[in-house]
Amino acid sequence: MENEPLVSICMPIYNDEEYVGEALESVLNQTYKNLEIIFSNNCSTDRSIEIIKSYKDPRVKIYSNETNIGGHANYLKVLTYPTGKYMSYLSSDDKIDVTAIEKCVKVLEDPNNKDVVLVNTHIGIIDNKSKEIYIKRFPFGKGKISSYFGVRSNFIYGSNCIGEPNGSVWRTETFKKLPEPLFKNAVYWTGDLDMKLELILLGNTYIIPEPLGKFRVSRDSGSVASLRWQTAKQFRQYALNLYRDERYNLGYGWVVLASITSFLLMIARNIFYSLFIKK
């Protein structure tokens, strides 16, 4: 542990007593031990903080907001606390595989990967009982992915194909170089993707082809409610925002492609939710 670089796990929390214990245990049980686990408490009124405090582990840190600042602002705030060489993120109702951090850090510590700023993994989609119902795979290969293609692969796919941040690890020094205001191009549900694309403007990404992140969905969850019939419209707006941002150097043809693929994916996603996601 003495030779392991510190990894900061960022976890915003607001009224998630049902799942936060399971999420925290998935971090505490990591094979990689040199961690700080940072909660930003957005004025929870249920037993969430009581549950977190019941885990007597010195690596757990809780920062509490004086007032409820809203979900997006709390998401940004928890990302200001890390002191580790590397950062990761975990929603309080999701999980990560016990080997996730170890495998991601191994990639970043490899001298051959100094150009890699972000490590992504495949994502296991789980239901409200933590049963894995689907594996979301990066459809365009594995290993090192160039910054150029890392951005454009999402336009080909029509959504976030790099994956939710659960299980991802990135360099803190790179994150601190991101321009303010953070994630200015994001629309309602592309905040996670915008963070990743901002990072890989500054370096390459690396794909580990294992479902090390676990993303929870149910028909009643906000994540599913937002992923209905507005996603294609929102992703097209996000594509337009990136097209207008000169740093991305995108032609308008990429916006057209994203508009088509996001519409087709929206239909497929809603069929999947209707058939396989239970209340």
C-alpha positions as CSV (number, residue, x, y, z in Angstrom):
1,M,0.0,0.0,0.0
2,E,2.9,2.4,0.7
3,N,3.9,2.3,-3.0
4,E,0.4,2.6,-4.3
5,P,-0.7,6.1,-5.5
6,L,-3.7,7.5,-3.7
7,V,-7.0,7.2,-5.6
8,S,-9.9,9.5,-4.7
9,I,-13.4,8.0,-5.1
10,C,-16.0,10.8,-5.4
11,M,-19.6,10.0,-4.3
12,P,-22.3,12.7,-4.1
13,I,-25.1,11.6,-1.8
14,Y,-28.7,12.7,-1.3
15,N,-31.4,10.5,0.3
16,D,-30.2,7.1,-1.0
17,E,-30.5,4.9,2.1
18,E,-31.6,1.9,0.1
19,Y,-28.4,1.5,-1.9
20,V,-25.6,3.6,-0.4
21,G,-24.4,0.8,1.8
22,E,-24.1,-1.5,-1.1
23,A,-22.3,1.1,-3.1
24,L,-19.9,1.9,-0.3
25,E,-19.1,-1.8,0.3
26,S,-18.1,-2.2,-3.3
27,V,-15.5,0.4,-2.7
28,L,-14.3,-0.7,0.7
29,N,-13.8,-4.2,-0.7
30,Q,-11.5,-3.2,-3.5
31,T,-8.4,-5.2,-4.0
32,Y,-6.7,-1.8,-4.3
33,K,-6.5,-0.3,-0.8
34,N,-4.9,3.2,-1.0
35,L,-8.2,5.1,-1.3
36,E,-10.0,8.1,0.0
37,I,-13.7,7.8,-0.3
38,I,-15.3,11.2,-0.5
39,F,-19.0,11.9,0.1
40,S,-20.6,15.3,-0.6
41,N,-23.8,15.2,1.4
42,N,-26.4,17.5,-0.1
43,C,-28.6,17.8,3.0
44,S,-29.9,14.2,3.1
45,T,-33.0,13.8,5.3
46,D,-33.1,10.0,5.4
47,R,-30.6,7.5,7.0
48,S,-28.0,7.8,4.3
49,I,-25.3,9.5,6.4
50,E,-26.1,7.3,9.4
51,I,-25.5,4.3,7.2
52,I,-22.2,5.7,5.8
53,K,-20.9,6.5,9.4
54,S,-21.7,3.0,10.5
55,Y,-18.7,1.8,8.4
56,K,-15.8,2.6,10.7
57,D,-13.1,3.1,8.0
58,P,-10.7,6.1,8.2
59,R,-10.7,6.3,4.4
60,V,-14.3,7.5,4.4
61,K,-14.7,11.3,4.4
62,I,-18.0,13.2,4.5
63,Y,-18.4,16.8,3.5
64,S,-21.8,18.4,4.1
65,N,-23.4,21.3,2.3
66,E,-25.0,23.9,4.4
67,T,-28.0,24.0,2.1
68,N,-29.3,21.8,-0.7
69,I,-27.5,23.1,-3.8
70,G,-29.1,20.7,-6.3
71,G,-27.9,17.5,-7.9
72,H,-25.7,19.0,-10.6
73,A,-24.0,21.5,-8.3
74,N,-23.3,18.7,-5.8
75,Y,-21.9,16.5,-8.6
76,L,-19.5,19.4,-9.4
77,K,-18.7,20.0,-5.8
78,V,-17.7,16.4,-4.9
79,L,-15.1,16.7,-7.7
80,T,-13.3,19.5,-6.0
81,Y,-12.3,17.5,-2.9
82,P,-9.9,14.9,-4.2
83,T,-6.2,14.9,-3.1
84,G,-5.2,11.6,-4.8
85,K,-3.0,11.2,-7.9
86,Y,-6.0,9.6,-9.6
87,M,-9.8,10.2,-9.4
88,S,-12.8,8.1,-9.9
89,Y,-16.6,8.6,-9.4
90,L,-19.4,6.5,-8.2
91,S,-23.1,7.3,-7.9
92,S,-24.5,6.3,-4.5
93,D,-26.9,3.8,-6.0
94,D,-24.3,2.1,-8.3
95,K,-21.4,-0.3,-7.7
96,I,-18.0,-1.3,-9.0
97,D,-16.3,-4.6,-9.3
98,V,-13.8,-5.3,-6.5
99,T,-10.9,-5.3,-9.0
100,A,-11.9,-2.1,-10.9
101,I,-9.5,0.4,-9.3
102,E,-6.5,-2.0,-9.3
103,K,-6.9,-2.8,-13.0
104,C,-7.4,0.9,-14.0
105,V,-4.4,2.1,-11.9
106,K,-2.2,-0.6,-13.4
107,V,-2.9,0.9,-16.9
108,L,-2.2,4.5,-15.8
109,E,1.0,3.5,-14.0
110,D,2.4,1.7,-17.1
111,P,5.2,3.8,-18.5
112,N,3.9,3.0,-22.0
113,N,0.7,4.8,-21.2
114,K,1.9,8.2,-20.2
115,D,-0.4,9.6,-23.0
116,V,-3.4,8.0,-21.5
117,V,-5.5,10.3,-19.2
118,L,-8.6,8.2,-18.8
119,V,-9.3,4.5,-18.3
120,N,-12.8,3.2,-19.1
121,T,-14.3,-0.2,-18.7
122,H,-17.4,-1.9,-19.9
123,I,-20.5,-1.4,-17.8
124,G,-22.8,-4.0,-16.3
125,I,-26.4,-2.8,-16.2
126,I,-28.1,-4.0,-13.0
127,D,-31.7,-3.8,-11.8
128,N,-33.1,-2.7,-8.4
129,K,-32.1,-6.2,-7.0
130,S,-28.5,-5.8,-8.2
131,K,-29.0,-8.5,-10.9
132,E,-26.9,-7.9,-14.0
133,I,-29.3,-7.8,-17.0
134,Y,-27.0,-6.5,-19.7
135,I,-23.4,-5.6,-20.4
136,K,-22.8,-2.3,-22.1
137,R,-19.6,-2.7,-24.2
138,F,-17.5,-0.2,-26.0
139,P,-18.3,-1.3,-29.6
140,F,-15.1,-0.1,-31.3
141,G,-12.3,-2.1,-29.8
142,K,-10.2,-2.2,-26.7
143,G,-6.9,-1.0,-25.3
144,K,-5.6,2.5,-26.3
145,I,-8.0,4.7,-28.2
146,S,-6.9,8.0,-29.7
147,S,-8.3,11.2,-28.5
148,Y,-9.6,11.9,-32.0
149,F,-11.6,8.7,-32.3
150,G,-12.5,8.6,-28.6
151,V,-14.6,11.7,-29.2
152,R,-16.1,10.7,-32.5
153,S,-17.0,7.2,-31.5
154,N,-19.8,8.6,-29.5
155,F,-21.3,10.3,-32.6
156,I,-21.1,7.0,-34.5
157,Y,-22.9,5.2,-31.6
158,G,-25.4,8.0,-31.0
159,S,-24.9,8.2,-27.3
160,N,-22.3,7.7,-24.6
161,C,-20.4,4.6,-25.7
162,I,-17.4,5.2,-23.5
163,G,-19.6,4.4,-20.5
164,E,-20.8,5.9,-17.3
165,P,-18.0,7.0,-14.9
166,N,-18.5,4.0,-12.6
167,G,-15.3,2.0,-12.9
168,S,-13.4,4.7,-14.7
169,V,-10.2,6.3,-13.3
170,W,-8.5,9.4,-14.6
171,R,-5.5,11.6,-13.8
172,T,-6.2,14.3,-11.2
173,E,-3.7,16.6,-12.8
174,T,-5.5,16.4,-16.1
175,F,-8.9,17.1,-14.5
176,K,-7.5,20.2,-12.9
177,K,-6.6,21.5,-16.4
178,L,-10.2,21.5,-17.6
179,P,-11.5,25.0,-18.4
180,E,-14.2,26.7,-16.4
181,P,-17.1,26.6,-16.4
182,L,-16.9,22.8,-16.2
183,F,-18.9,20.8,-18.7
184,K,-20.4,23.8,-20.4
185,N,-21.4,21.9,-23.5
186,A,-23.4,19.3,-21.5
187,V,-27.2,19.0,-21.8
188,Y,-29.4,17.3,-19.1
189,W,-28.1,13.8,-19.3
190,T,-24.7,14.2,-21.0
191,G,-22.8,15.6,-18.0
192,D,-20.8,12.3,-17.5
193,L,-20.0,12.1,-21.2
194,D,-19.0,15.7,-21.4
195,M,-16.5,15.3,-18.5
196,K,-14.9,12.3,-20.3
197,L,-14.7,14.1,-23.7
198,E,-13.1,17.2,-22.0
199,L,-10.5,14.9,-20.5
200,I,-9.7,13.1,-23.7
201,L,-9.2,16.4,-25.5
202,L,-6.0,16.4,-23.4
203,G,-4.9,12.8,-24.0
204,N,-5.9,9.3,-25.1
205,T,-8.3,6.9,-23.4
206,Y,-7.9,3.2,-22.6
207,I,-10.6,0.6,-22.7
208,I,-10.5,-2.4,-20.4
209,P,-13.0,-4.9,-22.0
210,E,-14.5,-6.1,-18.7
211,P,-17.8,-4.9,-17.0
212,L,-16.0,-3.4,-14.0
213,G,-18.6,-0.6,-13.5
214,K,-22.2,-1.4,-12.4
215,F,-24.9,1.0,-13.4
216,R,-28.4,0.6,-11.8
217,V,-31.6,1.2,-13.7
218,S,-35.3,0.7,-12.9
219,R,-38.4,2.0,-14.4
220,D,-38.9,4.3,-11.4
221,S,-35.4,5.7,-11.4
222,G,-34.5,9.2,-12.6
223,S,-31.9,7.8,-15.0
224,V,-34.6,5.7,-16.9
225,A,-37.2,8.4,-16.7
226,S,-34.9,10.8,-18.4
227,L,-33.9,8.2,-21.1
228,R,-37.2,8.1,-22.8
229,W,-38.3,9.9,-26.0
230,Q,-36.2,13.0,-25.5
231,T,-32.8,11.5,-25.8
232,A,-32.3,11.8,-29.5
233,K,-33.2,15.5,-29.4
234,Q,-30.9,16.1,-26.4
235,F,-28.0,14.2,-28.0
236,R,-28.4,16.2,-31.2
237,Q,-28.2,19.4,-29.2
238,Y,-25.1,18.1,-27.4
239,A,-23.5,17.3,-30.8
240,L,-24.3,20.8,-32.0
241,N,-22.7,22.3,-28.9
242,L,-19.5,20.3,-29.6
243,Y,-19.6,21.3,-33.3
244,R,-19.6,25.0,-32.2
245,D,-16.7,24.4,-29.8
246,E,-13.6,25.0,-31.9
247,R,-11.5,22.7,-29.7
248,Y,-13.3,19.6,-31.1
249,N,-12.7,20.5,-34.7
250,L,-15.9,18.7,-35.8
251,G,-17.5,19.0,-39.2
252,Y,-21.3,19.3,-39.5
253,G,-21.5,15.8,-41.0
254,W,-20.8,14.5,-37.5
255,V,-23.9,16.2,-36.2
256,V,-26.0,14.7,-38.9
257,L,-24.6,11.2,-38.2
258,A,-25.2,11.7,-34.4
259,S,-28.8,12.8,-35.1
260,I,-29.5,9.6,-37.1
261,T,-27.8,7.1,-34.8
262,S,-29.2,8.7,-31.6
263,F,-32.7,8.4,-33.0
264,L,-32.2,4.7,-33.8
265,L,-30.6,4.0,-30.4
266,M,-33.5,5.8,-28.6
267,I,-36.0,3.4,-30.2
268,A,-33.9,0.3,-29.3
269,R,-33.3,1.5,-25.7
270,N,-37.0,2.1,-25.0
271,I,-37.9,-1.4,-26.4
272,F,-35.2,-2.8,-24.1
273,Y,-36.5,-1.0,-21.0
274,S,-40.1,-2.0,-21.8
275,L,-39.1,-5.7,-22.0
276,F,-36.5,-6.1,-19.4
277,I,-36.6,-3.3,-16.8
278,K,-39.0,-4.1,-13.9
279,K,-40.5,-1.7,-11.4
